Amino acid sequence: MPLITLDRVSYRYPEADRPALSEITTGVEPGEVILLRGASGSGKSTLLRCLNGLVPHSTGGQFRGRVVVCGLDTREHPPRQLGIHIGFVFQHPDAQFVLEDVEAELAFGLENLGLSRPLMRKRVEEVIDQVGINPLRRRRIDTLSGGERQRVAIAAALAMHPKALVLDEPTSQLDPQAAEDVLQVVLRLVAELGMTTVIAEHRVERIAPFVDRIWTIDAGVLRDQPPRIALAEGGARPPVVDLALRAGWTPIPLGLRDARVHAQRLPHRVPSPSPNSPSPGGGVWGPVICKVEGLDHHYDAVPAVQGLSVTLCRGQVVALMGRNGSGKTTLLRLIAGLMRPQRGTVTHDGVAAYVPQDADSLLFAPTVDEELRGQSAEVVAPFAAWLHRYPRDLSSGERQQLAIALMGARADLLLLDEPTRGLDPLVKRALSAYLRTRAGAGAGILVATHDVEWAARTADRILLMADGEIYADGPPGTVLSDSLVFATQISKLVGGGWLLPEEVPL
Amino acid sequence: MIRHPLAWGAWTAAALAAAFIDRNPYLQALLLLVVINVFVPYRGGRRAGTWKFALALALVPILFSAALSRFGEHVLFTLPAIPIIGGRWTLDAVAFGASTGLALLLTVAVFGILQTTVRSADVVAILPRPLYRAGTTVALALAFAPKTLAAFQSIREARQLRGQRTGWRSTPALLLPLLLTTLERALQYGESLDARGFGSGRRSRYRPLRWTVPDLIVVIASLTAIVAIAVLPAVPYNPYLELTPSVPYPDRLLAVALLAVPAFVASLSRVDHAPHHA
């Protein structure tokens, strides 16, 4: 008997002109792991919120069809009763905690269930071990990092002994290491407890090898398919799948391990002296736009940037990569002139624009039209369809595009901090295209990013940064191919300096 | 570690009494030492972000008192007859300002400790059962204030990035996005509470707050200090009467030193708690 059944579910938000979900019929069997894919704004969150009754109980709107969770119809049972059966983890790590410290937070849901004290204690101790957060148990939540918060949120949901775990893009606000930690927890629960899981996640390459089915949602219409069929059809998919489709491998490998067997059969070619196709910009740079010399910056006694020198040229897209806390954001802010360097000099031509990680706060007008007032026609053109919409109703990808267009419109030097965080592949490609166009028109671009695949596809030059210093500088084909951490999936699989699935000779 | 909100309440009352009843520099210096020693083990890995504000609070009275007061025997220098600040600047006025400033600094520090040590979950836990829902709501609202402030700062910075003015006059323009951000967050909290079964009727308590021996020792020490400070002869300090402060009696120093009990308790239990603050 299925754990969750959706029977012709349609839903329309109050005052919306088109339905967010239409005629969705599917189900979740006990023990299944389901990946939910879809562009930002396609209805992923709405669908997941149907599973614990938040839609329609907390949103209102027009709801048709039936969702039955463990025998309970969600129209008749409010979320607080369904919460016993469905553990829910939200996207934003900071807005889901009620109390101040970790242990109290883990017990909060159990207190609401009215469990006896010894049972609560047992449950709390168990989830602390299952999720591996013992070192955090006495910490205050406001001292935790985003990744730690998401793990606590998973533990808090798990403590209620739910029948299924539902996670709404739990890693989209996190840096890659934290995202990896969170996904490890999810995958361990799946492996060890056989936890029934429905997860919306952009990092498809990490999840794909472990899922039973993939739900793909597009404009509110759901397709429920086995993983290989869904990935072959399109949408967000791991680079090895792209390569497998080109090379005609069957069955399609879902992860690196499956792909190794097939990769043996690829012709072994000696990489040409300059491996990798010519970099996207063609290798001819314009004049120098920014020169950084002997830059030093400390926070209290902690060095963020130490004795750093670098030169950026017009027409170049440069990706700045490195672990968290390596000084990337500080470097961008110093170049943008938002902070004064403690030692060293930054000189640049023309106008520099800095777009911070959280682009949401950059938009505050009541309509997109008002945000764009005073901009030239070519800046406004791509947004013609949204002019009357309220910026905060746009999806996160759309907001990011708007913010970058606004900030970058008049800039000669564009400094972006983690612009791809939480974006789906389609929006990421649009961002690549936009940056390439701007570089082609003579702008200099420096992007701090953790996204190796995106950087390999977009940048002409990669800077690797650690401990406030740049320790590698060169074209992607060189820098990203002889690296363990900053390597694309294809380079891990094939080696030889090939980074992207379309480059590999067959 | 001391945890009971009422123990911290007693400690706060005693510390405030010590800071205000007689502003003798020796006692103030001792109290500052005590407060710092209590703050360090209880800050829970957080950095002291407000020390600049506290320092300004201590320095401003010195400047005001020195510039505005014309009393005192010990003249430092004399300014020509400029309105308000002209005339004699005296060491006595500087000392008076310093003493006031120190009292303000101590007050801020004591409330800072109260704010870092008392957890809203514990306050909710000592409320009688019928007040539970209201208490949780208040705890949520209190947690909201610092987040709203952070949102305000990020919106301000965003406006700066977009090259808009950030002076006082732009405040109304900041309020709308602030209100929207806050509302969005409030809705998310609501969903989270709902999803975790809040308000479904039956309710039990995970760790009812119990009085521990150290909690009781802190209460006793604090009450003793309050009584001692109130009963023992005061050693007031008024720099205009006598610039050199009189040395307080040892019993009064001892009363202030009693307030270091939470720091002492923390140092005893440091061994098992150290890893959690790493």
Interface residues (C-beta under 8 A of the other chain):
Chain A: R49 N52 L54 H57 S58 P78 P79 R80 Q81 G83 I84 I86 F88 F90 H92 D94 A95 Q96 F97 V98 L99 E100 D101 E103 A104 A107 F108 G109 L110 E111 N112 L113 G114 L115 S116 R117 M120 R121 V124 P135 R137 R138 R139 R140 D142 T143 A156 A157 M160 L338 A353 Y354 V355 P356 D358 S361 L362 F364 R392 L406 M407
Chain B: G44 G45 R46 R119 S120 A121 T136 A139 L140 A143 P146 K147 A151 S154 I155 E157 A158 R159 L161 R162 A173 L176 P177 L180 T181 E184 R185 L187 Q188 Y189 G190 E191 S192 L193 D194 A195 R196 G197 F198 G199 S200 G201 R202 R203 S204 R205 Y206 R207 P208 H273 P275 H276
